[in-house]
Amino acid sequence: MTNEDISRVKELLSPEKKIVIVPHKGPDGDAMGSTLALKILLEELEHHVQLIAPNDYPDFLKWLPYQEEVLIFEQDPQKCSSHIAEADVIFTLDFNSLSRTGDMYEPLKNATADFIMIDHHQQPDDYAVVTYSDVTMCSTAQMVYHFIENIGLADKITPQIATCLYTGIMTDTGSFRYRSTTSLTHRVVADLIEKGADNTSIHENVFDTSSYGQLQLLGCALQNLRVVEGLRTAFITLSQEELDRHNFRKGDTEGFVNYGLSLKGIVFAAIFIEHKADKIVKISFRSKGTFSVNDFSRRHFGGGGHVNAAGGKSDLSLAETVEKFISILPDYKTSLAL
């Protein structure tokens, strides 16, 4: 953050304000951890704060501090739109285009509030009066930690805030194993533990609460794992019928794509998940090294994200989507061929 940004934020947060905080649609651990941490901090400063998620989030995040106070736009759009219209300041976290909020796009676009963006994804839109964007950061949660530092409130980090930030960093770094995890990340995490984050219980709450159906679904996904010979690529498919058979719930496929990437010699992995109600196939891409799944997804599947982690979607059938994916791979043989 620049000195000008810091001054502007302090100005916007003085005196008390009506504040709305928004994560992206389909919020993950980083989105919920970063937004809840900021909500707790701002309420300690006596602001009137409402966290509004575009849609529901996975059950493995529903132990986080104060998550029961989150409003879900899909469940009560009228109430949520009223909060957005009345807000003085709106924070958008872990996304950088209002289109990432689904049905919240119109209320946000029409809002009169001043926007503050905190995000680590590439190519941010220009809608905020303060844009704190850093694509080198491992997570938005780490950025919120530095945001709190920069505005001089590090001493306000409570055990609840530390817990939320640790959760966001841990989930977005694959438990600290991704390349974006730096020595600074580990220093931040150490400070969060000192400030009250119980790393053992956080890991257990996130990773050790699987349902029987979720583990059966993982088995099905691994049965469907395929390797594209000679192009160091692996992919998984899950049909709507397979999701239904294993009582799929939001968040159940979290991390499945990484199993493809764990194969020896694989540098590019994908998972294709059919969602017939939405008439789309949702896609997650992961890679190792310099192969940019952000560029791949933006070019071919209307998505984006980071160099080594991105998402996309397809309006084709599941079979047609996979066929398209396989047909594209030879164009990248210089990067992918053995």
C-alpha atoms as one frame of an Amber mdcrd trajectory, in Angstrom:
protein
   0.000   0.000   0.000   1.207   3.517  -0.772   1.239   6.273   1.825  -1.564
   7.899  -0.146  -3.641   4.702   0.078  -3.050   4.454   3.819  -4.100   8.061
   4.376  -7.202   7.584   2.227  -8.236   4.456   4.146  -7.809   6.209   7.486
  -9.898   9.097   6.166 -12.651   6.749   4.940 -12.772   4.946   8.287 -13.095
   8.104  10.376 -15.568   8.613  11.989 -17.761   5.503  12.354 -19.320   4.303
   9.101 -21.813   1.850   7.677 -19.580  -0.768   6.055 -20.329  -3.769   3.858
 -17.708  -6.464   3.202 -18.073  -8.765   0.194 -16.218 -11.953  -0.877 -16.554
 -13.531  -4.335 -19.267 -15.973  -5.369 -18.488 -19.484  -4.188 -16.399 -18.199
  -1.258 -13.481 -20.390  -0.191 -11.292 -20.423   2.907  -9.315 -17.355   1.894
 -12.428 -15.368   1.018 -14.217 -16.176   4.283 -11.119 -15.999   6.478 -10.093
 -12.581   5.163 -13.592 -11.062   5.237 -14.440 -12.336   8.717 -11.114 -11.066
  10.074 -11.781  -7.618   8.623 -15.358  -7.637   9.947 -14.182  -8.385  13.495
 -11.510  -5.671  13.328 -13.846  -2.982  12.010 -16.489  -3.807  14.606 -13.848
  -3.386  17.312 -13.398   0.131  15.898 -17.164   0.655  16.415 -18.166   0.689
  12.768 -21.493  -0.825  11.706 -20.391  -3.801   9.615 -22.278  -6.332   7.523
 -20.552  -9.171   5.715 -22.575 -10.300   2.686 -21.592 -13.408   0.721 -23.118
 -13.825  -2.750 -24.018 -17.450  -1.988 -23.443 -20.061   0.673 -20.013 -21.435
   1.567 -18.787 -24.929   2.518 -19.643 -26.528   5.842 -15.947 -26.970   6.690
 -15.792 -23.185   7.177 -18.864 -22.899   9.394 -16.911 -23.058  12.627 -15.090
 -19.762  11.973 -15.638 -16.952  14.496 -18.756 -14.838  13.801 -19.619 -16.742
  10.598 -23.199 -17.064  11.861 -23.584 -13.305  11.308 -22.882 -13.549   7.562
 -25.793 -12.666   5.287 -26.242 -14.720   2.099 -27.433 -12.624  -0.834 -29.150
 -15.559  -2.588 -31.227 -16.204   0.534 -32.379 -12.607   1.146 -31.520 -10.328
  -1.799 -33.832  -7.522  -0.671 -32.273  -7.170   2.791 -28.763  -7.483   1.396
 -29.410  -4.929  -1.358 -30.664  -2.507   1.278 -27.402  -2.846   3.241 -25.405
  -2.254   0.056 -27.443   0.837  -0.878 -27.029   2.347   2.605 -23.297   1.620
   2.942 -20.723   4.403   3.216 -17.814   2.071   2.446 -17.744  -1.307   0.677
 -14.738  -3.615   0.960 -14.361  -6.226  -1.780 -11.953  -9.013  -0.836 -10.363
 -11.868  -2.786 -11.696 -10.771  -6.187 -11.069  -7.805  -8.461 -14.063  -7.643
 -10.798 -17.619  -7.027  -9.600 -18.774  -9.656 -12.088 -17.331 -12.256  -9.681
 -20.257 -11.607  -7.301 -22.993 -13.133  -9.459 -26.425 -11.653  -8.739 -24.876
  -9.049  -6.423 -23.328  -7.329  -9.443 -26.188  -4.894 -10.092 -26.622  -3.705
  -6.463 -22.853  -3.245  -6.154 -22.571  -1.454  -9.498 -25.317   0.970  -8.436
 -23.921   1.566  -4.930 -22.910   5.091  -3.934 -20.364   3.891  -1.362 -16.603
   4.265  -1.666 -15.039   0.932  -2.588 -11.821  -0.498  -1.145 -10.376  -3.553
  -2.911  -7.965  -6.003  -1.286  -6.982  -8.801  -3.655  -4.115 -10.883  -5.046
  -5.495 -11.940  -8.444  -4.194 -10.685 -11.761  -5.585  -7.814 -13.870  -7.792
  -5.918 -11.376 -10.674  -3.758 -12.595 -10.687  -0.044 -11.787 -13.744   0.455
  -9.571 -12.269   1.231  -6.142 -11.053   4.489  -4.613  -8.340   2.403  -2.922
  -6.969  -0.653  -4.715  -4.575  -2.785  -2.690  -3.524  -5.373  -5.257  -0.470
  -7.634  -5.027  -0.300 -10.727  -7.242   2.858 -11.922  -5.468   0.936 -12.512
  -2.239  -0.090 -16.063  -1.402  -3.535 -15.072  -0.164  -5.895 -12.194   0.479
  -5.765 -13.153   4.158  -2.055 -12.311   4.274  -2.859  -9.028   2.534  -5.455
  -8.222   5.214  -2.766  -8.865   7.845  -0.499  -6.320   6.114  -3.457  -3.958
   5.622  -4.055  -4.018   9.380  -0.345  -3.391   9.956  -0.233  -0.525   7.470
  -3.101   1.374   9.081  -1.420   0.999  12.479  -3.778  -1.529  14.078  -1.593
  -4.640  14.464  -2.171  -4.491  18.231  -5.901  -4.978  17.545  -5.437  -8.506
  16.163  -7.379 -10.738  18.555  -7.293 -14.544  18.714 -10.494 -14.561  16.621
  -8.934 -12.365  13.920  -5.742 -14.435  14.009  -7.787 -17.621  13.590  -9.596
 -16.282  10.527  -6.397 -15.002   8.883  -4.517 -18.254   9.571  -7.368 -20.218
   8.000  -7.311 -18.059   4.870  -3.540 -18.330   4.460  -3.461 -22.063   5.179
  -6.191 -22.965   2.695  -4.929 -20.747  -0.134  -1.357 -22.049   0.147  -2.283
 -25.744   0.199  -1.131 -25.920   3.822   1.932 -23.765   3.019   3.285 -25.866
   0.149   2.591 -23.677  -2.899   5.332 -21.577  -4.491   3.616 -18.363  -3.372
   4.348 -19.292   0.263   7.328 -17.142   1.218   9.488 -16.618   4.271   7.329
 -13.551   4.955   4.235 -15.764   4.903   5.768 -17.980   7.575   6.666 -14.933
   9.704   3.074 -13.714   9.413   1.746 -17.153  10.374   4.122 -17.311  13.354
   2.793 -13.974  14.576  -0.800 -15.159  14.146  -0.055 -18.228  16.278   1.484
 -15.969  18.913  -1.672 -13.838  18.774  -3.904 -16.820  19.483  -4.469 -18.875
  16.331  -4.550 -22.562  17.352  -2.994 -24.129  14.263  -3.802 -27.722  15.264
  -7.506 -27.125  15.820  -7.750 -25.043  12.641  -6.264 -27.866  10.560  -8.600
 -30.378  12.215 -11.686 -28.210  11.652 -10.890 -27.726   7.964  -9.438 -31.095
   6.956 -10.711 -33.683   9.441 -14.466 -33.227   9.145 -15.176 -35.107   5.895
 -18.489 -36.887   5.473 -18.697 -40.514   4.361 -20.205 -39.348   1.066 -17.326
 -36.934   0.460 -14.715 -39.665   0.850 -16.729 -41.961  -1.411 -16.880 -39.120
  -3.963 -13.092 -38.768  -3.753 -12.800 -42.456  -4.528 -15.046 -41.966  -7.557
 -12.941 -38.994  -8.696  -9.750 -41.019  -8.460 -11.379 -43.820 -10.447 -12.043
 -41.213 -13.158  -8.484 -39.843 -13.149  -6.895 -39.887 -16.591  -3.395 -39.011
 -17.870  -2.690 -37.462 -21.273   0.397 -39.336 -22.353   3.364 -37.264 -23.504
   1.869 -33.942 -22.367   2.401 -34.198 -18.572  -1.300 -33.544 -17.992  -3.862
 -35.301 -15.792  -7.567 -34.622 -15.399 -10.557 -35.776 -13.370 -14.230 -35.739
 -14.355 -17.307 -35.853 -12.129 -20.769 -36.077 -13.627 -23.968 -34.800 -12.067
 -25.080 -38.406 -11.570 -21.877 -39.146  -9.644 -22.332 -36.056  -7.483 -25.932
 -37.021  -6.716 -25.005 -40.638  -5.945 -22.590 -39.489  -3.245 -24.853 -36.764
  -1.762 -22.645 -33.921  -2.952 -22.587 -30.760  -0.853 -20.849 -27.465  -1.566
 -17.133 -27.790  -0.815 -16.996 -31.584  -1.092 -14.622 -31.478  -4.085 -12.242
 -28.986  -2.493  -8.665 -30.046  -3.255  -9.582 -32.960  -5.537  -7.727 -31.387
  -8.476  -4.465 -31.591  -6.554  -4.481 -35.386  -6.709  -3.823 -35.191 -10.430
  -0.948 -32.832  -9.831   0.523 -35.217  -7.256   1.327 -37.800  -9.949   5.020
 -38.091 -10.777   5.882 -36.115 -13.917   2.571 -34.217 -14.108   2.796 -30.409
 -14.360  -0.796 -29.597 -15.407  -3.972 -30.899 -13.743  -7.663 -30.182 -14.186
 -11.003 -31.275 -12.775 -14.266 -30.974 -14.702 -17.446 -31.032 -12.609 -20.868
 -31.138 -14.244 -23.582 -28.902 -12.719 -26.747 -29.476 -14.701 -28.836 -27.017
 -12.683 -26.511 -24.200 -13.758 -26.083 -25.717 -17.251 -22.300 -25.458 -16.958
 -19.212 -27.517 -16.305 -17.103 -25.956 -13.570 -13.364 -26.339 -14.004 -10.351
 -26.008 -11.716  -6.795 -25.893 -13.102  -3.521 -26.376 -11.232   0.079 -26.396
 -12.458   3.689 -26.602 -11.367   6.528 -24.340 -12.442   6.010 -21.665 -15.085
   3.024 -23.135 -16.945   0.342 -20.450 -16.499  -3.106 -21.880 -15.939  -4.313
 -18.291 -15.580  -3.458 -17.625 -19.228  -4.772 -21.032 -20.310  -8.122 -20.531
 -18.582  -8.576 -16.942 -19.758  -7.874 -17.941 -23.345 -10.007 -21.069 -23.546
 -12.481 -21.347 -20.655 -13.577 -17.833 -19.663 -11.827 -17.850 -16.310  -8.562
 -16.895 -14.684  -6.785 -16.650 -11.363  -3.093 -17.182 -10.677  -0.155 -18.617
 -12.591  -0.465 -21.985 -10.840  -4.144 -21.998  -9.809  -7.152 -20.872 -11.800
 -10.789 -21.618 -12.493 -12.986 -21.654 -15.556 -16.278 -22.922 -16.942 -17.810
 -24.409 -20.061 -21.309 -24.258 -21.533 -20.651 -27.477 -23.453 -21.555 -30.931
 -22.157 -19.100 -32.688 -19.872 -17.912 -34.975 -22.676 -17.595 -32.077 -25.138
 -15.705 -29.990 -22.592 -13.156 -32.756 -22.012 -12.848 -33.286 -25.771 -12.170
 -29.566 -26.243  -9.588 -29.599 -23.439  -7.707 -32.550 -24.905  -7.779 -31.022
 -28.396  -6.157 -27.813 -27.099  -3.257 -29.465 -25.267  -1.062 -30.099 -28.355
  -0.915 -26.315 -28.839   1.096 -26.234 -25.593   3.414 -29.130 -26.371   6.502
 -26.915 -26.050   5.583 -26.307 -22.392   4.048 -29.679 -21.619   5.791 -32.323
 -23.727   8.174 -34.708 -22.007
